[in-house]
Structures are given as structure tokens and as C-alpha cells.
Amino acid sequence: MEVVRTFIVLLLFRFALLHGATTNTKHYIIYMGHHSHPDSESVIAANHEMLASKSMFLTNLFSSSDGAREVSVHHYTKSFRGFSAMLTPDQAQQFRESDLVVSMFESRTNEIHTTRSWNFLEVDSIQQYNYLPMSSKADVVVGLVDTGARFYSKGFEAENGPLELLSRPFFRSARDSDGHGTHTSSTVAGSMVANVSLFGIGGGTARGGAPSARLSIYKACWFNLCSDADILSALDDAINDGVDIISLSLGPVPPQPSYFQDANSIGTFHAFQKGILVCASAGNSGFPGTATNVAPWILTVAASTMDRELRSNVNLGNSKLIKGFGINHPEKGAYFSLIAGSAAAAPGIPPRNASFCKNNTLDPTFIKGKIVICTIETITEDRKEKGLSVKQGGGVGMILVDPIGKDVGMQFVVPSTVIGQEAAGELQAYMGTEKNPVGRISKTMTVVFTKPAPEVAVFSSMGPNIITRDIIKPDITAPGVNILAAWSPVATKDTAARSTASFAASEAAMYSASVTESATVACLELFELTAPPFKVSKSLHESLYLGHINSIPNIKNNKAFSSCSLTYIYFFYLTATVQDNAQNFIGRDPNGAPTTPFDYGSGHINPVAAVNPGLVYDYDSNDIIDLLCSTGASPAQLKNLTNNLVYCKKHPTAPYDFNYPSIGVSNMDGNLSVHRTVTYYGEGYTTYYAKLDYPDGVNVSVTPHELKFRKAGEKMPFRVDFAPYKSSNGSFVFGALTWSKGIHRIRSPIGLNVISV
């Protein structure tokens, strides 16, 4: 009995030690860059030795070696070296002082950020893709870090306790209980399935961007939250597994920390070095300066609408119709009385508070059997809670006045619709003139070919880039509103408690998936270039092959993805469009407000044009290192990134001269020149001509004004001279540089903050 008691005490001590119950411990990530150890076991042994040498806090219940194993959570051993561990602030400081450590930071929590979208993007018009053999299409491997197949939970549990304590459905396995991972992965490579709909809504043929591509999925998120430590472990595995593209539909809560303190930035840098294209969502925060995943080696994607609306209109008793949005499927029913939440306040609750329809604010005697009109108090509040409050009080439906989210399809536990401010005025006028106002919420109907589309989604996070302000972020925009795709049938929290195999979602994850799908489709175009016996076909990519075959770091399994992944960042960026389907500049949902590159980057993704871009702006790891030098990286950090002793130049290249597809100057103090180099992807002699859209208050010129190329792969430098004549008063002014030749239009946005002339 005493032995059992001792064993239980020992287990409790270990659990308390791991979760910081007996000491002031936190979960830290110790990142150490590249390593030269022969295998993972030797890395783990070295990590344990390092931990033991600095872990003098361990009691005599354990040897130092055992204690090191107890406090360590993750070991990063494949693509880079590091580990995560539960440490006190004093112990953490000891590691910070080690020459082996590139960076050390507390593991934070990240948040997880279709049937019509592919027609809207015109992917099926890429004829070369349709002609490629199925065997080559299936050789693309897309890695998604989200909520399903190989799974990681140590970091989450170290920071939040055992999964069982959270009292929510989950599987301690690769199975998806959240739905998010199923949704994003099926939009990347889901097979074609005819007659798909969400309870009859949004019907059509569902498919992923590249239906026959392969998926490698890394489950690093639990209950919509993702630990830095788990994400880094997933990225370590994905890079080592040989994926061709990585999709990250998650990100830190703004503001994003520096690149060396951010797990996404650290892990994806190593992917970039291996020629892996990384697509990541900018975020769901919707405000200036909240864009995340902004490292220049990541393709950062904003969210947009498409030309389909899911309408749930309201029929009023006076035969008028109010336009509403949402996802509901009530039976064809009768009219019900309408009542404002403010008129149904529970005892002691002010009418204004009751208008928000939060828990315990409505009087059931007033709302029973009625449709309740509710409003939002803050743009970040839980809309679904309002529907639950109405249902619990006996209400039969809800009309939510939400000007911000009216175009975002939501599902509620009672038949509901979301209306904007103009519709709310019509509803208020009707209720003010009728003694017994009544209404009926119609079943959702699908409306396609709507205009204007696309618009930047209301929730999509915006620039500027708060880490490197000279690098414009986000990069591009892709569909991310009301995307219909697969869903886990056990994930009913977001589907109004209904089990379904498909779900329409409107989050940042959807647009990261969209651009990943487009990248997959576009990269398939390059397969024929390195297929055995490496014979160049007479296609529009012949020059691409000739220009870059010598720069491909390795060709394994007859793949060209080291080249493809790096260059397609520019292909998508430079061929994006800034016009909607009404031939106007892209606006911001819901009211078409004016936008800038801080909303949409270079514009809306155009995968058809990306197949044949004409020119690209190229850069490599050395250029990245120079950029990091210019932003304050230390020699120790650079050494552990590159595995070589690297010293920054005495005068490193200015951030605005980094060869990025956009041109940004965050502090323009008088006249300034910016330099870029483009690489030609085409056939034979050709000339590109410069066209400028001038930023307000700045004169701009380009030298040379014409770029004449003789052969594929040729590089041509040019200079852009800026001469400001008025200050921009602390804000950015925008323009664009476009190199054009016939059908090719290579557009780079310009963003300038003129502090003095």
C-alpha cells in the first residue's frame, strides 16, 4: 500500500512539475537553428544534456537526466534543432545566455484562422493542367498544419492541461473533431463529388483545387487553438517528409512578434531554404496593422468574397421583402410576430442591454413564439450566443442587425438571418407603423454571378507589416467567404448542432486554402518540364525550364518543385488583378469602401495568368539574410540559421531595396531611389514598357523605361526614382509600377510614407 501511495505521489509531482503547479514555470521554445548531428536520437540526447546542465532546480526524486526528460515537451530534430520545455524565468535566462541558442521565447497560442470558388477563379480554363496525366498530378504533396492526420498535443497540454479536462469532444488521434482541418484539406485536394450541397444550399460539384494531389496533414490544433511548440514540431516533420507546398491556416494573435520570436516564421524559413512554397492566412482581425504571417518568405493571403451570395430574406406582413444573409433551412412555415430585443428585456435589464440578446437578458414571456430582432454590441462578440439565447427563451427565429458581418454566412440554432443597416431601417419603419408586425424568414437560396465581386472580406486582417514596414503585406487575396467544403460530422459547434459532412465557412483558413489550391494547380504545370528523360516540351514553359534548370537545388523523384515553389510566389503576386467583375477597383465588404494594398496586396489571385507570368522578381536565402541584417539580426542568429559564420555588411542593403515584388518605403525623407531586378520568363526577343500610377504627392520615374530581353532567364536591373513634393502626414500613399507587353501585365504595388520632402 505504501508503495502504491508513493507511486501516486510521484505521478502527481511529475504532473505538477510539467504544468507549473508547484513552480512558476512557463512553456518556452529554445530554437537553435541548423545542426550537424547524424540523427534525431543524438539531437535529443544533446538537448537532454543541455537541459540537465541548467536544471539545478530538480529535486533528488530524479536524476538530472530524468528531470530533463520530465520538463522537456518537444524536440525539434529533423529540419532544425531545438526543444520546448517547462522552465522558470531564471532557468530560461540561463538558456538565453547560451551561445548555442538563436532565440528563446514563450510558446504562445495561435488561432485557426468549395462548390463555386473554382469556377469563379476559372481554374478549369487552364488547359495544360487538364491534359496532364493523372499520375503526375498525384505526385504533388501538400502539407497542411491544422486539425487532422499526424497529431501533436504535448505543447497544448503543457500550456492548458490534459485534453480531457476541457470537457469538449476530441480524439487523441489523427481524427478531426473540429472540422477546420477537414474543411481546408478538402478545398486543396478534395475529389470531385457531384450534387453536393449544405442541406440544399450552394449546390454543385465540389472539388479541391487539385483533386488528385496528395495531402500530408499535421494535426497541431485543438479546440481552435494551436500551440507554438506543436506547430514548430509539425513544420519540422513536414519539411523532413518532403512536402512540396505548406498551408498554414492559423496565426498568432496580433501583434505578431519578431521573426526570431515566432514559431511560424522560424519553421517556414527552413521550408523556404528547401524550396517549399509556404502559403499562410493574414488573419481574421480586420483592423490596420493586424496582418500576421508577414515574413517575406511566406505568401501572405488576405480573404475576399466571390460572386455567390447565400441569401435568407425576410418577408414582412405588408408584402415587402428585406434582403438578408445567412444559412438556415426552416420548413415552409407561417408568419410569426416580430419583437425587438430591447422591448423584451428581462426584469432589471436595461432595454439597450436586452437589444444585444445575450444570455439571461430576454424575458421568455415576451419572446416565446416570436422572431426576435437583435443587434451587435461589439464586432468581436459571439453571434451564435444570441441565437441560443433566443431559442432558450422560446423564440422561433432571429433577425440580427449586423452591418459588419451581413455577407458572412452563419448558422444559428434557430432560423435566423443577418441584415445590414439599410435593411434595418426598412424593418424599423415597418414595425413603427404596424400594430402587430409579423414576418417570415425564408429558406436560404443561392444566388450566383453577383456583383461586385470580389471584395476584400470584412474580417480580413490588414497591413502595414509591423515588423518590416518596407515589405507590403498581405501579398495577395483569394476567396475566403462562404466556402462550401467537407466537414467533420462530429464537429457540430459551428453547424448549429447539426451533423453534416459539408459546411460553408467564412474564415481566414479558407483563403489560405484557396491560394494553396491555386499554387498546387499552377505547380502541376511544371511537372512535364522534368519528367523522364528531362526532355523540354514545346510549351509556354520552355523558357522557364531553360532559365532555371541550373538553379534547381535538387531534382528528386523527377520533381521541379524547388524551382516551382520559389518562383510561383512571384507568379501569383505579379499576375493578380485589382479589378472586380464590374470593372471597378476592388472594394472592401460590406459597403465597397476604398481599399489599398494593405487590404489586398497586389490584388486578387488569378491562377490562369499565373501560369504564364512573363517576368518575376527573384530572391534567395542570401537576400533574406541581408534583409534580416538590415533589421537588426545578430551574427549568432544568422550563424544558426545558415550553419555558417555570417557577418552583416557594414552597410547592409536597405530594406526597401530587397528584391520583393512590391515597392515599399516606410520612412521617405526627401528624394530616394529604389532598385529592383526582374528575370525574363518567355520566348525570344521582347521588350517590356513601364507604366506608372503615381502616389499622391510624389513624382516617380523609372530607369530604364524599357526592358529589352534576348533570351529566357535573362536578368535586367532597373531603378525607380521618387521625388516627393508633399508630406503624407504619417500615412502611406499608394501607386503602382506595371511592366507590360501585349497580354502580359506585371504589376507591383507601391506604398510610401513620406515624412519630409
N, C-alpha and C positions, 0 to 999 in steps of 0.2 A: 504493500500500500504506500509506504514511504517512497519507494522508487517511482511509483506512478505519480505521486504528488510532486516529486522533484522534477519529473519529466514535464508535467503540465506547467510548472513554474518556469521551466526553461523555455518552453514554447511561447508562453506569454511574454517572457522577456525578449525573445527574438522578435516577436510581432511588434512589441512596443518600440524596440530599437529601430526596426525598419520604418515605422510610421511616425517616429519622432515624439512618442508619447512621454518618454522618460527624459529625453534631452531636447534641446532646442535645435533639432535638425531640420534641414530642408533638402529637397531633391536637386542636386547640382549635376550639370553636364560638364565633363572635362574633355575638351577637344584637343587632340594632339597632332592633327594633320596626317600626312603620309607616313608609312612605316616600312621598315626593311625586314621585319620578322618573316620567317619562312612559312608560318601557318597561323591559323586562328588560335590554336592552343597556346602557342608561345606568346602571343599578344595578351591573352587572358592571364597567363602566368606573370608576365611583366606588369600588368595592371594591378594584380593582387599584391605583388611585391611592393609596388609604389604605394598602394593603399595602406598596407601593413606598416610601412616605414613612417607614415604620417598619422596613423590612427592610434595614438597612445591612450586615447580615451577608453579603449576596450578593457573590460574587466577581466579578472582571472578566470571567469567562466569559460572563456575561449582563448585559444592561442591567437596571436596576431593574424596568422594566416586564415584561421576560421572566421575571425572577426571581419577581415577584409571581404570574405565571401558573403557574410551576412549583410554588410552595408552596401555592397555593390548591387546594382539593379540591372543595367545593360552593359555589354561590352561591344564596342564597335571595332571589328577586326578585319574586315574584308577590303572595303574600298578606302578606308582611312582608319586611324587609330583614335581611340578614346574610350570613355566609360561614363556611366552615371552612377551616383551614389548618394546615400543619405548622410549628410555631414552637418556639423555645426558651423557657424560663421567663422570661428577660429580655425577649424580644420580646413575650411575652404580657402582661407587666406594662405595657408601653407602651400596649397597646390598652385595658387595664383603666382606665388613667388618662384615656382619651378621653371627652369629654362626649357623643359620639355613641353610645357603647356602653351598652346597657341591662344586659347581663350577658355574662360570658365564662366558659366552663367547658370542662374537658377532655371530649372525646367519649368516652362510656362505652359498654360493651356491654350490650345488653338481651337477654333470653332470651324465646323464644316460649313463651308460657305455654301427619238421624239417622232410624231407622225407627219408633221408639216415642215419642220425646220430644214430638212434636206432638200425638199422641193424649193423652198424659199432661197436657199443658198445655191441652187442649180448644180449640185454635185453630180447628178446623173448626166449632165451635159459634157462631162469630161470623158470624151470618147476613148482616150487611150486607157483609162482605168477600166472601162467596161470590157476592153479587149484583152486585158492581161489574163494569163492563165490563173485558175483558182489556186494552184499550188504555190505560185509566187505571192499571191495576195495573202495567203495564210502564213507566210514567213515573217510578217511584221509582228513584233511583240510590244504591246503597250502595257506599261506598268502603272497601276493606279493605287495611290495611297489613300485609303478611305475606310469603309466598314465591311470588307469581306475579302479574302481566302486565307493566305498565311496570316496568322494573327499575333498581335503584340499587346500585352496588358500590364507588364511589370511596372512601366512608368506611371500609367494611370492609377494603378492600385497603390503605388508608393506615395502618391500625392493625394489620393482620395479614399483610400481604404479598399477592402475587398469588394469586388463587384456585387457580391451577394447582399451587402449592407445597403445598397441603393434601392432595393425593393422595386426594381423595374425588370421587364423581360430582357433576357440576354442569353447568349450561348457562349460558353467558354470553349469556343471552337471557331472555325472559319465561317460558320453560318452567319448570315446577316440578319440582325434583329432590328436594325434602324431603318433600313430601306434605302438610305442615301447611297451606299456603295453599289447596290443593285441598280439603282437609277442611273448613276454616272457611267457604270461599266456597260450597261446595255445601250447607252447612246453612243458609246465608242465603237463597239464591235458586235452589237446585237444582230442576230439573224433576221432575215425578212419574215415578217408574220402578217398575213393578210387579215382584214376585218377586225382590227384592234381598236378598242375604244375604252373610255373610262365611264362605265355604266351608260354607254351610248353616246358619250361626248367625245368630240375630236376624233371621229372615226377615220380609218385609213389603214395603209400598210405601214407598220412600224419597222424601223431598221436602224442599225448603227451606221456611223459614217463609213466604216469599212467592215461590212458584215462578216467577212471571213478572216479578219485579222485575229491574232491570239491575244489573250489577256493574261497578265500576271498581276494578281491583286494582293495587296498588303493591308490587312485589317489593323489599322493603328488608332482607330477612333471608336469610342464607346459613349453611347448616350449623347451623341452630337458633340463630344469633346475629345480632343486629341492631345496627348502629352508630347512635348518636345522630344523627350527621351525615346518614346516609342516611334515617333516619326523618323528620327535620325537612324534608328535601328532598321526601319523599313527601307529607307533610302540606301543604307549600306548594303542590304541584301539585294535590292532591285538593281543597283549598278553592277554588283557582282554576278547577278543572274543573267546579265546581258540583254536587258530590255532595250528597245530602240527609242521609245518615247516614254516620258513620265508625265502623268497628270496629277496635279495637286489641287484638289477642290477644297482647300482648307487654308487657314492662315492665322497669324497672331491677332489678338485684339489690338486695335490701333492705340497708340502709335507703334509702328514697327521698330524694334531695336536695331542696332547697327548690324552689318553683315556678319561680324565675328561673334555676335551675341544672339544669333538667330539660327535655329536648327535647320529651317528650310533653306536659307542661304548657304549654310555650310555644306549640307548634303548635296544640294544641286550644283554647287561649284565643281565637285568631283564628277558629277554626271556630265557637266559641260566639258570638262577635260577629256572625257571618254567619248565625246561626240554624241551625247544623248540629248535630244531636244526635250526641254522641260517647259510645260505649259502650266500656268497656275492662275487661279482666280484672284482678282484685285480685292475682292471683299464685298460685304453687304452693308457697309456703314453709311453710304450715301452722302457723306459730307466732304468738303475740301480737305486735303491732306490726310485722308484715311486710307488711301490705297496701300495694300501690303503686297508682299512677294515682289518687291521692286528692284531686286538685284538685276544688273544689266545682263546677266547670263540666263535670266528667266524671261520667257514670253508671258507678259502680264496682261490678262484679258479682262475687259470690262463686259458688262451684261447689256443686252439690248432686247427689244421686243421684235416680233416678226409679224407678218401680215395675216394673223389669225387672232380672233377675239373669242373668248368664252363668255357669252352674254346671258345674264339671268335678269330679265326685265321684270318690272313691276306694273301690273295692270291695276289702275285705280278705278274707283266706283263711278267716276264721271267719264269713263271710256278712254281716258288718256293713258299713255304708256310712258313710263320713266325708264331710261336706259340704265341698266345695272350690270355688274360683273360678278363672277364667282362660279363655283362648281356645286350644283345641287341637282337632285333628281327626285323631286316630290311627285307623287301621283297627281293626276289631273284633279285638282280639288276646287273647293268653293272659295269664295271671298271671306276674309276674316277682318275683324275690326282692327284698326290701327291705333297705336298709342305711343306717345313719346316717352322715353325712359324718364325724362325729367318730370313727367306727370304721374309716374308710378313709383315715387320714392318710398322706401320703407320708413317706418317710424324713426324719427331722429336723424334721417339722412337728408341733407340739403338737395334741392332739385338738381342743381348743377352736377353734384357728385353722382346722382342717380342716372343722369344722362349718359354716363360712361358705361353703365350696365356692368359694373364689376360685382364681384361676389358679395352677397348679402346687402346689396343696395336697392334692390327692387322688391316691391310688395306683391306677393303672389296673388292677392285678391284683385289687384288691378290688371295684371298681365295675363292671367290664365285664359287660354283660348284665343289670344290676340297676337298680332305681329307687332313687335316692339322696335321702335326706331332708336338706335344707339349712335353715339359719336365716340371719337377717339380723343384721349387727353394728351398723349404723347405719341410720337411716331414710332417709338420702340416698344410700346406695350403689346401684350399678348391679345391679339384679336380673337383667337379661338375661345379664350376665357369668357368673353362676352356672350358668345352663343351658348356656352354651358350654363351661364347664369340665367339666361332667358329660358332654357329648357328646364332647369331645376325649379323655376318659378311657375312652370306650367304654360309658358308661351309657346306658340306654334310656329313662329318664324321670327326672323330679324332682318331689318334693313339697317346696314351700317354706313353711316356717313363718314367717308374716309377719302378725302381728295388726294392723299398721297398714294394710297395703295389700291385705288379703284380698278386699275387694269391688271392687278395681280390675282390670278385665280386662287381662291381659298375655299376650303371645305369646312363646314361647321356641323355641329351635331343636330341642328335644326335647319330647315330650309331657310337659306339666307341669300342676300345679295349685297354688294358693296356699290355705293353710288358716290359721285363727286359733288362738288359744291353747287354747280348749276342745277343738277337734278334735285339736290336737297332743297333748293329754293322753290322749285316747282311743287315738290311734295309738301313743303311747309304752307305754300299758298293754298293748296287743296285742303289740307287739314284745317286751315284757318277759316275756310268758307263753308265747310260741311259739318253738320251737326253730328253725324255718325259716319266718319270716314272709314272706308273699307279698301282693301287691296288684296291682290293675289300675286305671289311670287312664282314666276313661270319657270318651267324646267329649262335648264341651260341649253342653249343652242350654239352651234359652231358657225362662225362667220369668217370666211377666208377672203383673201385679196383686199384686205382693209388698207387704208391709207391714213396718215403717213406711216411708213414702216421702212426701215427700223427706226426706233427711238431708243436713246440710252435709258435703261431701266431706272426707275426712281430710287431703288435701293443700291445701285451700283456705286462702289467707292470711287472717290475722285483723287486726282493729284492735287498739288505737286508732290513729287518724290521728296520725302522729308529727310532722306539720308544723303542722296546725291542729287541735289536740286537741278543740276545741269542735264540730267538724264530724264527726259519726259516719260512719265508713266501715268496711266497704263499704256501698253503698246498698241493694242487693237481691241475691237469689240466683236462679240459673237452672240447669237441668240441665247437668252437665258431666262425668258419669261414664259410660263405655261408650257413647259416642255413635257410631252407625254412619253413616258418610257416605263421600263419594268420596275417593279416594286416588290419588296418582301411582304408576303401575305400576313406575317405576324407583326409587322410594323403598322399599327393602327392609330398611333397617336396623331399623325398628321393627315389621316384619311377619315376623320370623324368617326372613329371606332369601327370602320368598315374594313373587312379583309378584302384586299384586291391585289391582283397580280400586275396592275399598271397604275400609274399615278402621274398627275400633272403637277410639276413642281416649278417654283419660281425662286431660284436662289443662285448665288454666285457659282455654286458647283456645276450648274447646268451649262454655263457658258464656258467654264474651263473644259468641261467635257466636249462641248461643241468645237472648240478650237483644236482640241486633241484629235477629235474625229477627222477634222479637216486636214490636220497635219498628217494623219495616218493615210488618208486618201492621196494627198499630194506626194508623200514619200513613196507610195507604191509606184508612182510614175518613174522612179529612178531604178526600179528593180531590173528592168531589161538592160540597163547600161552595164551591169556587172555580171549578168548571167553567163554561164559557161558557153562558149570558151572566151568570154570577155570581148566579144565582138560588138563594136559600136553599130547600133541600128541607125538607119536613116530616119531619124525622128527629130523633133524640135529640141531634144535634149542632147544632140550630138556634141554641140559646143560646150555644154555643161560638163559632159564627161571629159572632153579633151582638156578643158581648163582646170579640172580639179582632180583628175585621177592620181596625179603625183602627190597631192596633198592629203589623200585619204590615209589616216594613220595605220589602219589595218583593214584588210578585207577578209572577214571570216564568214564561212558559210555562204560565200558569194553575195555578200551584202555591201551596199554602198552607204549605209546609214551614218557612218562617221561624217561623211560629206553631207549627206542629206539633212541630218538633224541640225547641223550648224548653219547651213545656208537657208533652210526653209524659215528660220526666224525672220530673215530679211524678206523672203519671198512673200510671206503673208503680210508683213508690215508694209512693204512698199507698194503692194498692189491693192490695198484696202481702199474703200470708197467712202467719201464724206457726204454723199447724196442719198436721200431716201427714195422710195418708189414714186414719189410725187415730184421728183427732180428738184427738191429743196435741200438745204443743208440739214443734216441730222439734228433733231431737237432732243430735248430730254423729257421723258414721260413724267407726269401725265398731261402736261399742258403745252408741250412743244417749246419749252423755254430754251433760249440760246445756249449753245454748248461750245466748248473749246477742246483742244487736245487733252486737257486734264480730265475730260469726260470720256472721250472715245479713242485717244491715242492717235494713230494715223488714220483711223476710220473703221468702217465695218468690214469684216473679213470677206474676201472674195476668192474662194478656193479655185475657181475657174481661171482667173487671171494669174493666180499664184503659180500655176503650172508652168507659165512661160513669162517670167518677170522682166527679162531684158538686162537689168543692172541690179547689182547688190552692193551693199556696204559690208565689207568683210572685217572681222577682227578675231583674235585668238587669245589664248591664255596669257601671252606676254603683254598684250594690250590691256587685259584685265588687271594684271599685276601693276602696270604703270598707272592705271586709274586708281587702284587701291592706294598706291604710293601718294598720289595727289590728294587723297582724302585722309591721310594720316596713318596708314598701316605701318607697323614696326617691322624691322628686319627679321625678328624672331617669328612673327606671324607669317611673313612671306616665306621664310625657310620651311616652315612646317606645312605650308600649302603646297610648295613646289618640290620639296625634298632637296633643294639646293640652297646654298647661301646666296641670298639675293639682297643687294643694296639698292635702295632707291636712288635715282639720279638726283644730283644736287638741285636741279630744277626740273622736276617731273612734268610731263605733258599736262597741260591744263585739262580739267575735266570736260570743258566744252569742246576740246579737240579730240576726244575719244571718238573713234570712227563708228558712231552709232547712227542708225537710220534717221533719227530725228536730230534737230539742232536746238540746243538749249543753252542759254546763258543766264544764270541766276542773279548775277551782280554785274551789270554792264555799266562801267564807269567811263563814259566817253567812247570814242571810236574803237572798234575791235574787229579783228579778223579771225575767222574760224576756218579750219582746214578739214577736208574730207577726201577719201579716195574711193572710187567705185570700180567694180570689176564687171567686165562685159560677159553676158551670157546670151550669145546669139550666133548668127552665121554670117561670115563675110564682112566686107566693109560697111560701115554705117556711121551715122552722125546723130548725136542727141543734142537737143537745144534746151536751154534753161528758160524757165518761166517763173516769175516771182509774184507772190502775193505779199504785199508789204505790211509788216506790223505797224500799228498806229504809232506815229511819231518817230519812225526810223527809216532812213534811206538805206537801200540794200543794193549791192551789185555782186555779180559772180564773175570770176576769172579762172579759166577761160569761159566764155559764154557758150561755146560749142565744144563738145567732146567727140573727137573722131577716132573710131576704133577700126583696126585692121583685122583682128582675129579674136577668136574666143579665148577667154581667160586673161585678156589684156587689162591692166590696171591703169587708171587715169586719175591723178590728183586734181583738185580744184580748191579755190579759196572763195569764201563768202565774206564780203566787207560790209560792216554795219556802221552807219553814221547817225546816231540818234540826235534829234533836234528838240525833243521834249521828254521830261521825266514821265515814267509810268506810275508814279505815286505809290510805289511799294507793291504793285500788282504786275502780273505778266501781261504782255501784249503778244498777239499771235499772227503768224503768217505762214507761208509755205514756199518751198522750192520744189519745182517739178521738172524733171528731165523727161522730154517727150520725143518720140519718134514713131510716127504712124499710130498703130494701136497701143503702143507701149507708153504708159504714163507712170513714171516712178516718182511718187510724191513723198516728200519729207516735211513734217510739220516743223515750224519754227516757234519757239517760245522765249521771250526776252523780258527780263526785269531790269528796266533802265533806272538806275539810281541817280545818275547825273549825266549831263550832256557835255 
